[in-house]
Amino acid sequence: MFISPAYAQGTSGGGDFLVQLVPILLMFVIFYLLLLRPQQQRVKAHKEMVANIRRGDTVVTSGGIIGKVTKVRDDNEIEVEIADNTRVRVIKGTVSEVRAKGEPVKESA
């Protein structure tokens, strides 16, 4: 009726533990490859896009506002013209897309 002590102690735990650990490790690898790595690449691409915003670019904010960059104020803000004589200050991080690249700013010597 009860399990005898000799039967319960008959299994070895060392090799069995490693066999149970392999699927868990495999799940972590798959999780990293399918979820974490693509997200890191998207964040890197977004940071690069935001860093390269220049005057004349047509941008779309995360709120859906489309406008043309008229001035890059500092590292965090840009000025966007959304209509004639209507300019708003926007935080660079909220820009979700750069639709058309403007002409590069000509620097005076």
C-alpha positions in Angstrom: 0.0 0.0 0.0 2.8 2.5 0.8 5.9 3.0 -1.2 8.9 1.2 0.2 11.9 3.3 1.2 14.1 1.3 -1.1 12.0 2.2 -4.1 11.8 5.9 -3.3 15.6 6.2 -2.9 16.3 4.3 -6.1 16.3 7.3 -8.5 19.4 9.4 -9.0 18.8 13.2 -8.9 22.0 14.6 -10.6 21.3 13.8 -14.3 17.5 14.3 -13.9 18.0 17.9 -12.7 20.0 18.8 -15.8 17.4 17.3 -18.1 14.7 19.4 -16.4 16.8 22.6 -16.6 17.3 22.4 -20.4 13.7 23.3 -21.4 13.6 26.3 -19.0 16.9 27.6 -20.4 15.5 27.0 -23.9 12.4 29.1 -23.0 14.6 32.0 -21.9 16.6 31.9 -25.1 13.5 31.9 -27.2 12.0 34.7 -25.1 15.1 36.8 -25.7 15.3 36.2 -29.4 11.6 36.7 -30.1 10.7 39.6 -27.7 13.6 41.4 -26.1 16.1 41.6 -29.0 13.7 43.1 -31.6 12.5 45.6 -29.0 16.0 46.7 -28.3 16.7 47.2 -32.1 13.5 49.3 -32.4 14.5 51.5 -29.5 18.0 52.0 -31.0 16.5 52.9 -34.4 14.1 55.4 -32.8 16.9 57.1 -30.9 19.0 57.4 -34.0 16.0 58.8 -36.0 15.3 61.4 -33.2 19.0 62.4 -33.0 19.0 63.1 -36.8 16.0 65.4 -37.0 16.9 68.6 -38.8 15.1 71.8 -39.9 12.9 71.1 -42.9 12.0 67.5 -42.0 8.3 66.5 -42.1 7.5 64.6 -38.9 4.6 62.8 -37.3 4.2 63.0 -33.5 2.9 60.1 -31.4 -0.3 62.2 -31.0 -0.8 62.1 -34.8 0.2 65.7 -35.6 2.0 66.1 -38.9 4.2 69.2 -39.3 7.4 70.6 -40.6 10.4 71.2 -38.3 11.2 74.9 -38.3 13.8 75.0 -35.5 15.7 72.5 -33.4 15.7 74.3 -30.0 18.0 72.0 -28.0 18.6 68.3 -27.4 15.1 67.7 -26.2 12.8 70.1 -28.1 11.9 71.0 -31.6 9.6 73.6 -33.1 7.1 72.2 -35.5 4.9 74.2 -37.9 1.5 72.5 -38.1 -0.3 75.2 -40.1 0.4 78.6 -41.5 1.9 80.7 -38.7 1.1 78.0 -36.1 4.2 76.6 -34.4 4.3 74.3 -31.5 7.2 73.1 -29.4 7.4 69.3 -29.3 9.6 67.0 -27.2 11.8 65.1 -29.6 11.0 61.7 -28.0 7.4 62.1 -29.0 8.2 62.0 -32.7 7.2 58.7 -34.1 8.1 59.0 -37.7 10.1 61.3 -40.1 8.2 61.3 -43.3 10.3 63.4 -45.6 13.8 64.6 -45.0 14.3 68.3 -45.6 17.2 69.9 -47.3 20.3 70.2 -45.0 20.9 73.5 -43.3 23.5 75.6 -45.1 26.0 76.8 -42.6 27.5 80.2 -43.1 31.2 80.5 -43.0 
